Structures are given as C-alpha cells and as structure tokens.
Amino acid sequence: ILQSARVPRKLDSLGVIEFFTFQRLLGTKTYYQDVKVMLPAAILKFGNGKISISRYWEMKYREDERKPEAYYVDALVDALKKAVNRRTNGNHRYGILLSGGLDSRTVLAASECPMTAFTIADFENREVRIAKEIANVKGCRHRFLKRELNHYPDLVEEAVELGDGMYSFQHGHFIGFFNRIRNECDVLFHGYAFDTMFKGLYLPNRKLHILGKTVSLPILDVLSEKTLLWAIFNKLAYCLWIEEPSSLFAEDFDRDFHGTLEKSVQSILSNRHNHEANCYNKYDYFVLNFPFKLLAYLNNICMRHYIEERTVAFDNDLFNLYLETPPELRFNAKVYKKALKKLNLKLAGIRDANTGISPMVPKSIEWGMSMGQKIFNNIGLRKLPHPAYTQGSWPNMAELVRHNGKL
C-alpha cells in the first residue's frame, strides 16, 4: 500500500501512544493516519468511486439466559471435539506446539489423530519434562527445540517486518525453527487464545497489598461503570500505564497523554454500552474486539509465512460459546478445567507447567501452593543456568535484555 504515491505517509501519533501503553494499536488504527484496518466480520464494496462497509456478524455477549454450570462444561467438550475434528479432516501430517500448560494439551485431548509435538525452551526445564509426559499419554512423538542465547536478537528484524511493527518482536518465538518443524508435519496446531477466551486470563482479579508487596487473589475484582475505565488502565495485565509511558516522549508530542488515551479507550467501550449490562464482558470486549490485535498474535502471523497453522479457539462454535459463557465461569478456568477432565482424565491430571501443580487441585489450594513456590524462588533457593532462563517456554525478557549485548 505504501508503495503507491497516492497514499500519504502521515504518522498517527495516537497509534504510537497506544502501542507504548497497551502493547497494541486499538480499533482500526495503523501507524498511518490514512491507512486503516478492516473491521472484523465486514465486507467492503467499491463501485462508482464509492466505498461501503457492512458487518455480517458482530460480537455480542448473550446474557439473557443463564444455564447450569454443567451445560457449559458439556457444550465446551462438544465444541472442542468438533472444532478439532473439522481441522484434522484431511490427509496431512499434523504437528502441535505443545507447552506444559493447559491450552495445547486441550487440543490434544480433543484430537483423535496422531500428532508430532514440539516444545521450545532454553534447556530441558519443567516445561519440556511435562510436555513430554503429555505427549507420551497421547502416544505422540515429542521434539525438544532448544533455543540459543541469540535467538531473539536474531529474529528482531524479521518479526517486526512480518507484523508491520504492530507487535512486540518477542512474540515471534518460532522464527528460525520452521525448517525443522516442516520436516515432520504439514499442518501446525497450537493452543492460542484459549487462555483469553475460556480461562479469564485478563479479567481483573482482587489484589492484596502486604508489606509493600502486591499479591493477586483468585477472586474477581468488583467492577462498575464508574471503575471500568480505571480498571482497564490499572488492572489489565498487559497495560503499561503504571510504568508511565508518557515519560518516553517529548512534552510537545502529546500534551494531554492521558486524556487522549482515555478517549481512545472510551471509543472502543462505547460500542458495547447498548449491548452489555455486565461490566466484566465490557472489559473482555476491550481485549477481544480485534482478536488479531492481541499482543501475542505475532506468533500466529509468523507461522503462516512458513507452514499452515490452524487456530482451534477461533472456531465459530467455540467463539459463540465464549460469548454465551458467564464471566465468573470463565474466570480461573472454572469450566475449562472441568471440560479438559471430561475430554481426557489422564491429561487433566498431569501437572500444569506454569504452576507445577495439577490443574485438578481446587483453586484455593493451588493459589496457596503457588504463593509458597514464589517465596521459595524469591529467596534464591533455586538457581537456573542463566539469569534469563525460566522453568517455562519463554525467557525472562528483562534479564535477557540486561545480559545479552546483541539484543
């Protein structure tokens, strides 16, 4: 588009401000004032010099008819099976990016076809060990993809280019591994977006302040129309507002940094005021109204340039079920974990690599055990081979920046 001399190259400063605050651009914005992103589920028609855009589907939460919890569990099991079956109905070699968490194992649990599992990490840590255990239960071949110390510095330019600069480069995790992956599969699955849709990843939880430390409780925080905007700025996990992003810019770049952002967020929320009485759904709508602008979506984009990827979570039936499921049943993966248990009891019983605890443990006990682990790790009793290494799939990026001169 930018190669056309007819398209102006005027920087949209609001898009820049949004990126440094929310790690994403909101709504239809790009970095250029005169270039916009198409609305989801929309058709653009051009004729006789005129453009019209119509929506054939709109994201509407259905709050009118609350059903028993068991209904949502069974509906999720059924929708997961159908979604995976629709995407494995062909003569292909299937692979899956398998972490030791719950999302990709859910895809495996709903699948009836053989897959090769790939796990990426800096060393054979807890994530890799648990992923191997999951793969063994399903009879899958498992491949460990070891990341080198310069993995992220080496992919920066490609990741920025593939994502048009609208995502943080660090989410292009698998760039450099696709030749190895293609040797063993034609179609690649993953667990992207289940945590956002069915585990309530971004729903605001209650915080407790003790001795100068902030502790997250496994309880939904209270939201109202008056506090909704404040909560998005101060409680949304990926929002950097408390880090004062305005300090990065010269004063004359935008003198009303907060007011400008507030209007931008309100323009997204105002789309829902006529549809939702539930503030948690409005909060979630802010996150999901442009699913391809979620901050980790670069991982999907990068895959598509090298291999066919299939995102199970965005199946129509699953998306509609998400819109129907009450927020309190999405929060803390309440319904999601029960659905996983129904799909495959053995897989459900394996520890979650994110916590080291079985997902079948009641949430209150899991929370207590997780707090104990954090204290144990913080007092330095568990050392890893490198300051940037973690027990998960991804490194500690702050430590990687500190210790990697090339980055």
VENSULDA-V803456 format. One record per run of one state. SS is the DSSP state (~ for helix, > for strand, _ for the rest). FROM is the first residue (numbers start at 0). LEN is the number of residues. If there is no record, write none. Layout:
BEGIN
((SS & FROM & LEN) (SS & FROM & LEN))
END
This chain:
BEGIN
((_ & 0 & 10) (> & 10 & 1) (_ & 11 & 1) (~ & 12 & 10) (_ & 22 & 9) (> & 31 & 1) (_ & 32 & 9) (> & 41 & 6) (_ & 47 & 2) (> & 49 & 6) (_ & 55 & 13) (~ & 68 & 19) (_ & 87 & 6) (> & 93 & 4) (_ & 97 & 5) (~ & 102 & 8) (_ & 110 & 4) (> & 114 & 7) (_ & 121 & 4) (~ & 125 & 12) (_ & 137 & 3) (> & 140 & 6) (_ & 146 & 4) (~ & 150 & 12) (_ & 162 & 6) (~ & 168 & 3) (_ & 171 & 6) (~ & 177 & 5) (_ & 182 & 4) (> & 186 & 4) (_ & 190 & 3) (~ & 193 & 5) (_ & 198 & 6) (> & 204 & 6) (_ & 210 & 2) (> & 212 & 8) (_ & 220 & 7) (~ & 227 & 8) (_ & 235 & 5) (~ & 240 & 3) (_ & 243 & 1) (~ & 244 & 4) (_ & 248 & 8) (~ & 256 & 13) (_ & 269 & 9) (~ & 278 & 10) (_ & 288 & 2) (~ & 290 & 3) (_ & 293 & 4) (~ & 297 & 7) (_ & 304 & 3) (> & 307 & 4) (~ & 311 & 3) (_ & 314 & 1) (~ & 315 & 9) (_ & 324 & 2) (~ & 326 & 17) (_ & 343 & 1) (~ & 344 & 5) (_ & 349 & 1) (> & 350 & 2) (_ & 352 & 4) (> & 356 & 2) (_ & 358 & 4) (~ & 362 & 16) (_ & 378 & 18) (~ & 396 & 7) (_ & 403 & 4))
END
